[in-house]
Every structure is written in structure tokens, then in C-alpha cells.
Amino acid sequence: MPYNIRIIGTYPPRRCGIGTFSRDLANSLEHFAGEVGYIRVAAIDKDNLPYHIPVDLIIEQYNPQSWLHATKEIIARAGESKNKTVVLLQHEYGLDPDDKGNDCRGTNYVNMAKAFTEKGLTTLVYLHTVLDDPDEHQRKVILDLSRYSSGLIVTTESAIKILVSPLYGIERDKIKHIDHGIRMEHPSQYDRLMIKEKYGLVNHFVVTTIGLLSPDKGIQYSIRGFGKFINESLTPQQRNSIVYLIAGQCHPEFVKSDNGDALKRFQQLLDQSLSEANVRWCKVNSLNGVEFDKYDVVFLDAFIEEKMLLELYGFTNVMLLPYLNMQQISSGILADTLGSGRIAIATKFRYALELIHSNQKCPPGAIIGRHARGILVDSGEQGVEQIAQALDYLVFNQSKRLLMEKQSHQRGYQMSWENTAWALLQHIDFLSEENRIHTGRGLTFKREKFSTYQQAKDIKHFDTIDDKDKTE
């Protein structure tokens, strides 16, 4: 019997990374008609946006009664269907205010998980943020979500290590790793050329940063790193054939913060970085007609729709992710970069360490990832020189760059959204089967005498083995 899938999180048209994730997950699940009944979304909203199917419920983010009403409605609808309902909670602290409207301090997700589980609904929680230095509230929320759900889903192996550590102490079998999906397959060289022809970029090497902008995205440092590279390594003629495209508007939440003063400070910071980098730059709202020969840095100040987003991946040679948040455990941009067969220069945030360096220890400095899928650099000020160094290596070593593209695509191919959706459905099947197993587990023994083996000192759990032990 197929499952009905209920996703709870943000959803387009709200401009939010989790909304994009929810949409792509819903779209991929639709491919499995035999395993999935209907897919519906309860969208967390705060701007009274217009929604369409699969959204059938709207949760007013700052209205506690709206969360409660949605919970009751989901339970009622699940009871009316012959198919089993599976709830997928997309958890992010920033979407969970308390009853007084204080951001990040709520327990709405926990309350939902508890209510659904008590009514027998399989409830899985996607953790989009896993902190290794949580405050007591943040820690308790994760523990409660684990307690009141059928399981936690994370997109990185490193998140598992944090969750099973003494900090949280969550049992390993309560956590499932499923890759973040990617949207596109590897564009052929013809496709890349065709897209470059469309925008007048045929004879250009394109470095790109994509996403909603804010200070923690780090572009104030990547601009300076790019400037160092073109001023140090390129002749004036070569300089006309390379461009750094920064595509995306400032994050809507950031624009509104601090009565707009934060945005003004950020713009001043960017102006200072552009000046220090000694680059020619412009800001446009469309790439059509841009004379790229005349500029080193081009800001595409527009919300990037899906078609344009895929074209950006298509014509990019190197994707630059200079993020400052080293705790970030998920990045759709990085996942899609690998899926597109493109090389990333990324700071050493958790997700980048996993995809590019297989979670191995990473020393300071610019490092080619373990499987040569990209180059890792330090964040902030110390990364400026390293970004320039990494660009120099990739621009002037075409054969190595093309090999790295192949390595990227090889990993990205495993991360298609259909593969991700199928892994999720298999996990749901596994949980359902586990719930049906009641007998045959054997007797439960209670220790009644001392044994020299009871401490099991010589048996190591893999999660506790450090890198030195693994190499011995």
C-alpha cells in the first residue's frame, strides 16, 4: 500500500533554501507512483504569500494557534485515508519562534512531532542545522525531536558524529544519512558552449558565486581573493577573458534586519572590498547585453529562477563558496555544483569537508580535496590569498581542472534527487517493517554475576575511533 507524504517546512514562493529543498524533494517523490499516494505540504509562511498544490495548509510562523490548528488538521486527514501517512518535518531553528515571537526559541516542531507520534504517524525529522556548540534550548530541541519522532535524517555523515557524541548522546540507529539531492545532470561541453554563446561568454572563463547574499556568505573576501589573482597572475589581455559573476539578491530577512542599517553596512563593506581588490565591476538585473570584456566582477542583482539557475551551473567553470559559517551541514549550491560536474573552491564548512574531503582532517591552507573534486580554503581574511592561489591553479592547469570536473560529476551522479527520494522511501519501508517485528528477538538477559568481559574495553565502536587508530 502506498504512503501519503506530508512535508512541513517552507515552500516556494517563499525565498528560502529549505523551501527549495522541500519543493525538490516533493517533485522527486512524485516519480514513485507505486510507492507514494499523494504528496501534500504544510507551508510555514509569514508574508501571506500565494501558494498552490501541493501546498494545502499554511502555518502562520508567528501564530502559535496556527501551528496547533495545522497539527490537528494533519492528524484528522491522516485518519480519513486508507494509506499510511508519513510526516517529514523540515527543522530549522530560525523557523521556530516561541509564543512571544522570539526567533529560534520555540518548540513548535517538537510539539508537532510528539502529537503525530502519539497518533501513530511515522514522523521523520530532517535536521538542516546540527550545532556542535548548542545552548541548552537548542540541545533540548534536538533531543526532544529524537525522542518524539521515528528518526532523524541528516545530509552529512559528520552530523551523525556530532549527534552520537556525549554532547547529544542520541542512539546511532535513530539517525539516517541521506544525500542532499542535486537538480541536474552533467552538461556536455556542447551545452556549456551553447549557454555561453547565449550570454556572450564564449571566450570567457567564468567564476561564479550563487545564492541569497548576506555578510556570512563571505563574498567580501572572495572579491578580494579574485582581485589578487587577476592582478598578480594575468596580463591585461587575459584579464578581459575572465569574469567573477556574483548572482543573487540579498536575503530578504537580512534586508529587513536592524531597520535596514545592516544592509547599509554590508554595502559599505562590499564597496571597500571592491576598492581594495582594484577590480572593474558593475551591477545588472539581467545578463543579456552585458559587455563582460569590460568588467572583472559582475553582480547579477536578481532573484534567480530555476531556468536561470541551471544555466548558471551550465556555463560556470569554477564555483566559489566563501562561506563563513563553518557549522553548515548542508548546501544545495555545493551539491548542485558537483552534480553539474563543476569544480568548487569552498571554505572548510562541514558539508564541504564531507563532499570534497571525505571528512578527513584538513590542515590550514589551500587543500585539493581527497578525491580531487574541488579545493578547500580557510574562511575569512586568511582565505583571501588562498582563493587567489586556488584560482591560479585551476585557470592555468586545464588538464587537471577537467579531471577534477570528472571526479565531481562522479560523486554528484550518486546524488540525483530520484536516488535521494528512493533512499528515503526505502528507509520508510525499513521503519515500517521494524514496527511489525514483535517476536523472535530472543530472551532478555539481566546480568547477575560479574564478568571480566562486561566493560568490553577491547571492542571499539567505529564512531569512537580516531584517525590515528584507523590508519594503524
C-alpha positions, -999 to +999 in steps of 0.1 A: +000+000+000+015+034-009+024+061+016+008+096+018+037+120+023+032+152+044+060+177+042+061+205+068+085+234+061+089+265+040+079+262+003+081+285-028+073+312-035+089+319-001+126+325-009+143+301+014+168+273+009+146+249+029+117+258+007+137+249-024+147+216-007+111+208+002+100+215-034+127+194-050+120+165-025+083+167-033+089+167-071+113+137-069+089+117-048+062+121-075+083+098-097+074+068-075+037+064-082+037+029-069+051+038-035+036+072-030-001+081-028-005+119-025+022+145-015+010+175+004+028+204+020+020+225+051+039+257+043+054+278+070+046+314+059+050+349+074+043+372+044+008+360+033+023+346+001+002+328-026+006+290-026-005+263-049-007+225-049+009+205-033+005+232-005-028+226+011-022+240+046-005+272+056+011+277+090+015+313+101+050+313+115+044+337+144+009+324+153+010+296+179-026+287+172-019+282+135+008+256+144-017+239+166-045+240+140-022+225+113-012+197+137-048+188+143-058+191+107-029+168+095-039+142+121-075+144+111-067+140+074-044+111+081-072+093+099-095+097+068-071+080+044-066+043+038-030+050+031-005+054+059+007+090+063+044+097+067+053+132+081+086+148+070+094+178+093+120+202+079+135+215+110+154+248+112+157+269+144+151+301+125+116+289+115+106+281+151+097+312+172+083+309+207+048+321+218+062+356+223+076+358+188+113+354+198+131+338+168+148+304+173+134+298+208+103+278+200+091+242+204+066+241+176+084+213+158+087+193+190+051+197+198+041+186+163+064+155+164+050+145+198+014+148+186+020+129+154+039+101+171+012+097+197-014+092+170+008+066+152+020+087+123+055+078+111+074+111+117+108+118+103+127+150+111+152+165+086+178+184+106+190+213+085+212+226+113+232+205+137+253+226+161+284+213+179+281+242+205+244+245+212+229+264+241+206+244+264+174+252+245+190+242+211+203+210+226+169+201+242+150+207+209+172+181+191+169+156+219+131+161+221+128+157+183+148+125+185+126+113+214+092+121+198+099+110+162+106+078+143+140+091+134+163+120+124+176+125+088+208+144+081+226+151+048+261+147+061+280+119+079+297+145+101+263+155+116+259+119+128+292+121+146+280+152+165+246+137+173+260+104+188+287+122+207+283+128+245+270+163+237+237+149+225+241+111+231+215+101+205+215+064+196+230+057+162+201+037+150+178+067+154+198+087+127+198+082+090+221+098+065+205+105+031+224+126+005+212+161-004+197+158-039+211+175-070+189+190-097+208+185-130+230+160-148+264+168-162+261+193-191+282+182-221+308+205-234+284+215-262+258+225-237+283+247-218+294+263-251+258+268-261+249+286-229+280+307-230+271+317-266+237+328-254+252+353-229+283+364-249+307+344-227+322+320-253+357+333-248+355+337-210+365+317-180+336+321-156+339+320-118+305+321-101+290+325-066+253+318-064+227+324-036+210+349-014+236+373-001+245+383+034+277+390+053+281+354+063+283+343+027+318+358+027+319+375-007+337+404+008+367+380+010+362+362-023+361+395-042+395+404-028+409+369-035+397+372-071+412+407-074+446+394-061+446+366-087+438+387-117+462+415-107+490+391-099+487+363-124+470+377-156+481+401-183+457+429-193+445+409-223+440+377-202+421+397-177+395+406-203+387+369-207+378+360-171+349+372-150+336+367-115+298+366-115+280+370-082+244+360-088+216+367-063+200+393-042+204+400-005+185+376+017+150+391+024+154+386+062+188+403+062+174+433+042+147+439+069+171+434+099+181+463+120+158+487+102+179+484+071+211+496+088+227+461+085+222+462+047+238+496+045+268+484+065+271+454+042+270+475+011+298+497+025+318+466+032+314+454-003+324+488-017+355+487+004+363+452-008+358+461-044+381+491-040+408+471-022+406+444-049+412+470-076+386+455-099+363+468-126+327+460-116+291+466-124+256+456-111+229+444-135+195+428-133+200+407-164+230+391-182+216+400-216+238+425-233+265+428-206+299+436-221+319+412-200+352+422-215+349+455-196+344+441-162+361+418-137+332+414-113+295+414-123+267+414-097+235+399-111+211+416-087+180+394-093+162+365-077+175+335-097+146+315-111+151+278-118+158+281-155+184+307-150+199+288-121+205+258-142+221+279-169+245+294-143+257+260-133+259+252-170+283+279-181+303+281-149+339+269-149+346+272-111+320+277-083+333+298-054+317+292-020+334+315+005+310+309+034+319+319+069+296+296+089+318+265+094+289+246+111+269+245+079+259+209+073+240+213+040+244+233+009+222+229-022+247+251-041+276+228-034+255+196-041+244+210-074+279+221-083+291+185-080+260+173-098+268+196-126+303+184-129+318+217-119+347+224-095+342+241-062+365+264-043+350+263-009+358+272+026+361+244+051+325+242+063+312+208+074+293+199+042+323+209+020+346+188+042+324+159+036+318+162-001+352+174-011+375+158+016+356+128+028+356+141+064+394+137+067+414+160+089+421+192+069+453+212+077+453+250+073+458+264+038+445+257+003+440+219+000+430+199-030+402+176-017+409+139-011+391+128-042+401+159-063+365+172-065+375+207-055+398+229-035+392+238+002+404+271+017+403+287+051+375+312+058+376+349+062+408+370+060+431+341+059+413+327+029+418+357+006+453+347-005+443+310-007+414+318-031+438+336-054+462+306-052+433+281-060+421+302-089+457+303-103+460+265-101+427+259-118+430+285-145+465+275-156+461+237-153+434+228-178+440+191-179+439+188-141+408+210-140+390+188-164+399+157-144+385+174-113+353+181-132+350+144-139+356+135-103+330+160-092+304+145-116+311+110-104+301+119-069+273+142-079+258+114-101+251+094-070+231+123-055+203+127-080+170+137-064+155+105-076+182+085-058+176+106-027+138+101-028+143+063-033+166+061-003+140+079+018+113+055+007+135+025+014+141+039+049+104+044+055+098+008+044+125-003+069+109+016+097+075+001+089+090-034+089+107-028+122+074-018+138+059-051+126+086-073+142+075-082+177+087-118+182+119-138+177+142-113+192+154-138+218+154-137+256+164-105+275+193-113+299+199-094+331+235-095+344+236-114+377+273-120+381+305-101+375+324-108+342+358-097+331+343-090+297+315-067+307+334-035+301+342-045+265+374-024+266+389-041+236+359-037+213+359-002+198+329+014+182+338+028+149+324+063+158+349+065+187+380+055+166+402+085+158+421+089+125+453+076+140+436+043+150+421+039+116+454+040+099+472+015+122 
